[in-house]
Amino acid sequence: MFPNRPRNQQLRQGPRRPPAWIGRPPQNPQQQSSVTANLLSSFRDQDGQLDFNKMTEVASQVGKLYGQVSPLITSFFKK
């Protein structure tokens, strides 16, 4: 990828910092409940009942996507 850089050289020199989201205060509870309500509303049928078939279908699609993408992601983090 970078022919002049040795493979073992780190991309960034110096101390490592934690990601920006660590230490961030939690969201307020009302905002969290509205996010949860919006997420659950995606899985309701026309009668307002939870549609477990839709939930399992989405979970299956997420599992298939993870199976396709995880080898690509792990190849970036191999040393």
N, CA, C and O atoms as CSV, one atom per row, in Angstrom:
chain,resi,resn,atom,element,x,y,z
A,1,MET,N,N,0.820,-1.183,0.000
A,1,MET,CA,C,0.000,0.000,0.000
A,1,MET,C,C,0.867,1.252,0.000
A,1,MET,O,O,0.696,2.117,-0.858
A,2,PHE,N,N,1.809,1.365,0.961
A,2,PHE,CA,C,2.773,2.452,0.998
A,2,PHE,C,C,4.154,1.819,0.848
A,2,PHE,O,O,4.711,1.327,1.829
A,3,PRO,N,N,4.712,1.822,-0.350
A,3,PRO,CA,C,5.926,1.048,-0.594
A,3,PRO,C,C,7.141,1.542,0.189
A,3,PRO,O,O,8.040,0.742,0.446
A,4,ASN,N,N,7.218,2.799,0.578
A,4,ASN,CA,C,8.394,3.323,1.262
A,4,ASN,C,C,8.324,3.188,2.771
A,4,ASN,O,O,9.303,3.496,3.451
A,5,ARG,N,N,7.207,2.741,3.319
A,5,ARG,CA,C,7.048,2.620,4.763
A,5,ARG,C,C,7.194,1.154,5.168
A,5,ARG,O,O,6.572,0.275,4.572
A,6,PRO,N,N,8.014,0.899,6.178
A,6,PRO,CA,C,8.115,-0.487,6.665
A,6,PRO,C,C,6.774,-0.964,7.196
A,6,PRO,O,O,5.991,-0.168,7.714
A,7,ARG,N,N,6.508,-2.245,7.073
A,7,ARG,CA,C,5.211,-2.788,7.470
A,7,ARG,C,C,4.943,-2.642,8.964
A,7,ARG,O,O,3.790,-2.482,9.362
A,8,ASN,N,N,5.972,-2.693,9.794
A,8,ASN,CA,C,5.781,-2.673,11.236
A,8,ASN,C,C,5.611,-1.269,11.795
A,8,ASN,O,O,5.251,-1.112,12.962
A,9,GLN,N,N,5.858,-0.260,10.998
A,9,GLN,CA,C,5.787,1.116,11.486
A,9,GLN,C,C,4.340,1.517,11.766
A,9,GLN,O,O,3.445,1.260,10.960
A,10,GLN,N,N,4.126,2.142,12.909
A,10,GLN,CA,C,2.794,2.624,13.257
A,10,GLN,C,C,2.435,3.805,12.369
A,10,GLN,O,O,3.303,4.581,11.969
A,11,LEU,N,N,1.143,3.933,12.063
A,11,LEU,CA,C,0.702,5.057,11.256
A,11,LEU,C,C,0.794,6.363,12.028
A,11,LEU,O,O,1.071,7.414,11.450
A,12,ARG,N,N,0.562,6.297,13.340
A,12,ARG,CA,C,0.551,7.504,14.155
A,12,ARG,C,C,1.530,7.338,15.295
A,12,ARG,O,O,1.466,6.347,16.022
A,13,GLN,N,N,2.426,8.279,15.465
A,13,GLN,CA,C,3.394,8.216,16.544
A,13,GLN,C,C,2.855,8.971,17.748
A,13,GLN,O,O,2.032,9.874,17.601
A,14,GLY,N,N,3.310,8.607,18.927
A,14,GLY,CA,C,2.902,9.299,20.141
A,14,GLY,C,C,1.913,8.490,20.936
A,14,GLY,O,O,1.524,7.394,20.532
A,15,PRO,N,N,1.497,9.036,22.087
A,15,PRO,CA,C,0.564,8.285,22.940
A,15,PRO,C,C,-0.802,8.139,22.288
A,15,PRO,O,O,-1.252,9.011,21.545
A,16,ARG,N,N,-1.443,7.028,22.578
A,16,ARG,CA,C,-2.771,6.788,22.024
A,16,ARG,C,C,-3.814,7.438,22.919
A,16,ARG,O,O,-3.713,7.395,24.145
A,17,ARG,N,N,-4.799,8.030,22.301
A,17,ARG,CA,C,-5.895,8.638,23.048
A,17,ARG,C,C,-7.128,7.773,22.903
A,17,ARG,O,O,-7.305,7.112,21.879
A,18,PRO,N,N,-7.991,7.767,23.921
A,18,PRO,CA,C,-9.240,7.000,23.790
A,18,PRO,C,C,-10.154,7.676,22.780
A,18,PRO,O,O,-10.024,8.877,22.545
A,19,PRO,N,N,-11.071,6.936,22.182
A,19,PRO,CA,C,-12.012,7.537,21.231
A,19,PRO,C,C,-12.807,8.659,21.878
A,19,PRO,O,O,-12.974,8.686,23.097
A,20,ALA,N,N,-13.292,9.573,21.070
A,20,ALA,CA,C,-13.974,10.771,21.566
A,20,ALA,C,C,-15.258,10.427,22.321
A,20,ALA,O,O,-15.663,11.178,23.208
A,21,TRP,N,N,-15.908,9.308,21.987
A,21,TRP,CA,C,-17.179,8.998,22.628
A,21,TRP,C,C,-17.006,8.478,24.048
A,21,TRP,O,O,-17.974,8.458,24.808
A,22,ILE,N,N,-15.801,8.055,24.429
A,22,ILE,CA,C,-15.568,7.577,25.792
A,22,ILE,C,C,-15.530,8.784,26.722
A,22,ILE,O,O,-14.836,9.765,26.454
A,23,GLY,N,N,-16.272,8.705,27.800
A,23,GLY,CA,C,-16.323,9.794,28.762
A,23,GLY,C,C,-17.388,10.821,28.449
A,23,GLY,O,O,-17.585,11.764,29.215
A,24,ARG,N,N,-18.072,10.652,27.341
A,24,ARG,CA,C,-19.147,11.574,26.993
A,24,ARG,C,C,-20.333,11.304,27.913
A,24,ARG,O,O,-20.650,10.143,28.174
A,25,PRO,N,N,-20.988,12.335,28.403
A,25,PRO,CA,C,-22.135,12.087,29.288
A,25,PRO,C,C,-23.243,11.338,28.553
A,25,PRO,O,O,-23.420,11.523,27.349
A,26,PRO,N,N,-23.989,10.496,29.266
A,26,PRO,CA,C,-25.060,9.743,28.606
A,26,PRO,C,C,-26.170,10.669,28.119
A,26,PRO,O,O,-26.350,11.779,28.620
A,27,GLN,N,N,-26.901,10.179,27.134
A,27,GLN,CA,C,-28.039,10.944,26.617
A,27,GLN,C,C,-29.084,11.068,27.711
A,27,GLN,O,O,-29.132,10.261,28.640
A,28,ASN,N,N,-29.918,12.089,27.588
A,28,ASN,CA,C,-30.975,12.203,28.595
A,28,ASN,C,C,-31.983,11.073,28.388
A,28,ASN,O,O,-32.186,10.630,27.257
A,29,PRO,N,N,-32.617,10.603,29.463
A,29,PRO,CA,C,-33.507,9.431,29.369
A,29,PRO,C,C,-34.673,9.630,28.410
A,29,PRO,O,O,-35.100,8.678,27.757
A,30,GLN,N,N,-35.194,10.847,28.314
A,30,GLN,CA,C,-36.330,11.069,27.411
A,30,GLN,C,C,-35.903,10.883,25.963
A,30,GLN,O,O,-36.657,10.341,25.155
A,31,GLN,N,N,-34.708,11.325,25.636
A,31,GLN,CA,C,-34.212,11.147,24.271
A,31,GLN,C,C,-33.989,9.663,23.987
A,31,GLN,O,O,-34.287,9.195,22.888
A,32,GLN,N,N,-33.469,8.916,24.962
A,32,GLN,CA,C,-33.256,7.490,24.765
A,32,GLN,C,C,-34.580,6.764,24.560
A,32,GLN,O,O,-34.678,5.881,23.708
A,33,SER,N,N,-35.597,7.131,25.335
A,33,SER,CA,C,-36.876,6.443,25.195
A,33,SER,C,C,-37.521,6.757,23.854
A,33,SER,O,O,-38.205,5.902,23.291
A,34,SER,N,N,-37.319,7.969,23.324
A,34,SER,CA,C,-37.892,8.274,22.015
A,34,SER,C,C,-37.173,7.498,20.918
A,34,SER,O,O,-37.796,7.085,19.940
A,35,VAL,N,N,-35.869,7.299,21.073
A,35,VAL,CA,C,-35.123,6.499,20.094
A,35,VAL,C,C,-35.609,5.056,20.138
A,35,VAL,O,O,-35.810,4.431,19.096
A,36,THR,N,N,-35.800,4.525,21.352
A,36,THR,CA,C,-36.284,3.158,21.497
A,36,THR,C,C,-37.689,3.023,20.922
A,36,THR,O,O,-37.993,2.037,20.250
A,37,ALA,N,N,-38.542,4.004,21.181
A,37,ALA,CA,C,-39.905,3.955,20.648
A,37,ALA,C,C,-39.898,4.002,19.126
A,37,ALA,O,O,-40.668,3.294,18.478
A,38,ASN,N,N,-39.033,4.830,18.556
A,38,ASN,CA,C,-38.952,4.891,17.098
A,38,ASN,C,C,-38.437,3.583,16.517
A,38,ASN,O,O,-38.914,3.125,15.479
A,39,LEU,N,N,-37.466,2.985,17.189
A,39,LEU,CA,C,-36.930,1.715,16.703
A,39,LEU,C,C,-37.988,0.626,16.772
A,39,LEU,O,O,-38.157,-0.140,15.823
A,40,LEU,N,N,-38.698,0.554,17.883
A,40,LEU,CA,C,-39.734,-0.470,18.017
A,40,LEU,C,C,-40.899,-0.232,17.065
A,40,LEU,O,O,-41.537,-1.187,16.621
A,41,SER,N,N,-41.184,1.026,16.745
A,41,SER,CA,C,-42.289,1.292,15.825
A,41,SER,C,C,-41.996,0.743,14.429
A,41,SER,O,O,-42.914,0.498,13.646
A,42,SER,N,N,-40.713,0.553,14.124
A,42,SER,CA,C,-40.356,-0.037,12.833
A,42,SER,C,C,-40.765,-1.497,12.744
A,42,SER,O,O,-40.929,-2.036,11.650
A,43,PHE,N,N,-40.930,-2.135,13.891
A,43,PHE,CA,C,-41.242,-3.555,13.922
A,43,PHE,C,C,-42.684,-3.825,14.322
A,43,PHE,O,O,-42.998,-4.924,14.781
A,44,ARG,N,N,-43.549,-2.867,14.163
A,44,ARG,CA,C,-44.965,-3.063,14.489
A,44,ARG,C,C,-45.765,-3.269,13.197
A,44,ARG,O,O,-45.427,-2.721,12.148
A,45,ASP,N,N,-46.819,-4.059,13.296
A,45,ASP,CA,C,-47.673,-4.257,12.129
A,45,ASP,C,C,-48.752,-3.169,12.107
A,45,ASP,O,O,-48.713,-2.230,12.902
A,46,GLN,N,N,-49.699,-3.303,11.204
A,46,GLN,CA,C,-50.734,-2.280,11.047
A,46,GLN,C,C,-51.636,-2.169,12.271
A,46,GLN,O,O,-52.236,-1.122,12.512
A,47,ASP,N,N,-51.732,-3.251,13.046
A,47,ASP,CA,C,-52.570,-3.236,14.242
A,47,ASP,C,C,-51.834,-2.703,15.467
A,47,ASP,O,O,-52.436,-2.563,16.532
A,48,GLY,N,N,-50.550,-2.407,15.333
A,48,GLY,CA,C,-49.762,-1.901,16.456
A,48,GLY,C,C,-49.087,-2.983,17.269
A,48,GLY,O,O,-48.442,-2.686,18.275
A,49,GLN,N,N,-49.221,-4.229,16.856
A,49,GLN,CA,C,-48.585,-5.346,17.561
A,49,GLN,C,C,-47.172,-5.547,17.015
A,49,GLN,O,O,-46.891,-5.248,15.854
A,50,LEU,N,N,-46.289,-6.057,17.874
A,50,LEU,CA,C,-44.935,-6.346,17.413
A,50,LEU,C,C,-44.975,-7.479,16.394
A,50,LEU,O,O,-45.619,-8.504,16.617
A,51,ASP,N,N,-44.288,-7.288,15.285
A,51,ASP,CA,C,-44.243,-8.266,14.208
A,51,ASP,C,C,-42.943,-9.064,14.338
A,51,ASP,O,O,-41.890,-8.627,13.874
A,52,PHE,N,N,-43.025,-10.234,14.969
A,52,PHE,CA,C,-41.834,-11.039,15.222
A,52,PHE,C,C,-41.245,-11.604,13.938
A,52,PHE,O,O,-40.040,-11.848,13.874
A,53,ASN,N,N,-42.058,-11.815,12.926
A,53,ASN,CA,C,-41.527,-12.279,11.638
A,53,ASN,C,C,-40.611,-11.217,11.029
A,53,ASN,O,O,-39.550,-11.528,10.488
A,54,LYS,N,N,-41.040,-9.965,11.127
A,54,LYS,CA,C,-40.213,-8.878,10.603
A,54,LYS,C,C,-38.916,-8.771,11.407
A,54,LYS,O,O,-37.846,-8.542,10.843
A,55,MET,N,N,-39.019,-8.937,12.730
A,55,MET,CA,C,-37.823,-8.873,13.579
A,55,MET,C,C,-36.824,-9.963,13.223
A,55,MET,O,O,-35.628,-9.698,13.108
A,56,THR,N,N,-37.310,-11.184,13.048
A,56,THR,CA,C,-36.398,-12.280,12.730
A,56,THR,C,C,-35.815,-12.123,11.325
A,56,THR,O,O,-34.667,-12.498,11.085
A,57,GLU,N,N,-36.596,-11.575,10.402
A,57,GLU,CA,C,-36.083,-11.342,9.053
A,57,GLU,C,C,-34.958,-10.313,9.074
A,57,GLU,O,O,-33.934,-10.494,8.416
A,58,VAL,N,N,-35.147,-9.241,9.823
A,58,VAL,CA,C,-34.106,-8.216,9.920
A,58,VAL,C,C,-32.877,-8.782,10.625
A,58,VAL,O,O,-31.752,-8.515,10.203
A,59,ALA,N,N,-33.071,-9.559,11.691
A,59,ALA,CA,C,-31.942,-10.170,12.391
A,59,ALA,C,C,-31.176,-11.111,11.467
A,59,ALA,O,O,-29.947,-11.170,11.521
A,60,SER,N,N,-31.885,-11.835,10.632
A,60,SER,CA,C,-31.235,-12.721,9.677
A,60,SER,C,C,-30.415,-11.935,8.661
A,60,SER,O,O,-29.301,-12.330,8.319
A,61,GLN,N,N,-30.961,-10.831,8.182
A,61,GLN,CA,C,-30.237,-9.985,7.228
A,61,GLN,C,C,-28.999,-9.377,7.868
A,61,GLN,O,O,-27.950,-9.291,7.230
A,62,VAL,N,N,-29.111,-8.957,9.123
A,62,VAL,CA,C,-27.956,-8.399,9.828
A,62,VAL,C,C,-26.887,-9.475,9.994
A,62,VAL,O,O,-25.700,-9.197,9.821
A,63,GLY,N,N,-27.288,-10.687,10.321
A,63,GLY,CA,C,-26.334,-11.788,10.461
A,63,GLY,C,C,-25.615,-12.085,9.153
A,63,GLY,O,O,-24.407,-12.320,9.148
A,64,LYS,N,N,-26.344,-12.076,8.055
A,64,LYS,CA,C,-25.718,-12.312,6.747
A,64,LYS,C,C,-24.752,-11.186,6.393
A,64,LYS,O,O,-23.663,-11.432,5.874
A,65,LEU,N,N,-25.158,-9.951,6.677
A,65,LEU,CA,C,-24.291,-8.803,6.406
A,65,LEU,C,C,-23.028,-8.888,7.247
A,65,LEU,O,O,-21.933,-8.638,6.743
A,66,TYR,N,N,-23.164,-9.235,8.514
A,66,TYR,CA,C,-22.004,-9.389,9.384
A,66,TYR,C,C,-21.066,-10.469,8.841
A,66,TYR,O,O,-19.848,-10.295,8.846
A,67,GLY,N,N,-21.626,-11.562,8.382
A,67,GLY,CA,C,-20.807,-12.634,7.829
A,67,GLY,C,C,-20.026,-12.200,6.600
A,67,GLY,O,O,-18.924,-12.693,6.359
A,68,GLN,N,N,-20.586,-11.282,5.821
A,68,GLN,CA,C,-19.902,-10.806,4.626
A,68,GLN,C,C,-18.860,-9.738,4.946
A,68,GLN,O,O,-17.815,-9.676,4.297
A,69,VAL,N,N,-19.138,-8.904,5.937
A,69,VAL,CA,C,-18.289,-7.745,6.200
A,69,VAL,C,C,-17.193,-8.039,7.220
A,69,VAL,O,O,-16.127,-7.425,7.162
A,70,SER,N,N,-17.425,-8.954,8.145
A,70,SER,CA,C,-16.459,-9.186,9.222
A,70,SER,C,C,-15.072,-9.610,8.717
A,70,SER,O,O,-14.082,-9.150,9.287
A,71,PRO,N,N,-14.937,-10.451,7.692
A,71,PRO,CA,C,-13.582,-10.758,7.216
A,71,PRO,C,C,-12.864,-9.524,6.661
A,71,PRO,O,O,-11.647,-9.391,6.796
A,72,LEU,N,N,-13.610,-8.646,6.050
A,72,LEU,CA,C,-13.009,-7.427,5.521
A,72,LEU,C,C,-12.526,-6.535,6.656
A,72,LEU,O,O,-11.427,-5.983,6.593
A,73,ILE,N,N,-13.339,-6.397,7.686
A,73,ILE,CA,C,-12.969,-5.542,8.811
A,73,ILE,C,C,-11.792,-6.132,9.579
A,73,ILE,O,O,-10.868,-5.412,9.957
A,74,THR,N,N,-11.827,-7.434,9.807
A,74,THR,CA,C,-10.720,-8.046,10.560
A,74,THR,C,C,-9.410,-7.973,9.782
A,74,THR,O,O,-8.341,-7.941,10.392
A,75,SER,N,N,-9.466,-7.947,8.456
A,75,SER,CA,C,-8.226,-7.836,7.685
A,75,SER,C,C,-7.568,-6.474,7.897
A,75,SER,O,O,-6.348,-6.364,7.769
A,76,PHE,N,N,-8.334,-5.444,8.215
A,76,PHE,CA,C,-7.776,-4.126,8.483
A,76,PHE,C,C,-7.069,-4.083,9.840
A,76,PHE,O,O,-6.131,-3.307,10.024
A,77,PHE,N,N,-7.513,-4.909,10.788
A,77,PHE,CA,C,-6.973,-4.846,12.132
A,77,PHE,C,C,-5.927,-5.908,12.415
A,77,PHE,O,O,-5.413,-5.983,13.531
A,78,LYS,N,N,-5.601,-6.730,11.428
A,78,LYS,CA,C,-4.542,-7.719,11.627
A,78,LYS,C,C,-3.213,-6.988,11.680
A,78,LYS,O,O,-3.004,-5.983,11.000
A,79,LYS,N,N,-2.331,-7.513,12.496
A,79,LYS,CA,C,-1.018,-6.871,12.640
A,79,LYS,C,C,0.008,-7.527,11.773
A,79,LYS,O,O,1.168,-7.114,11.770
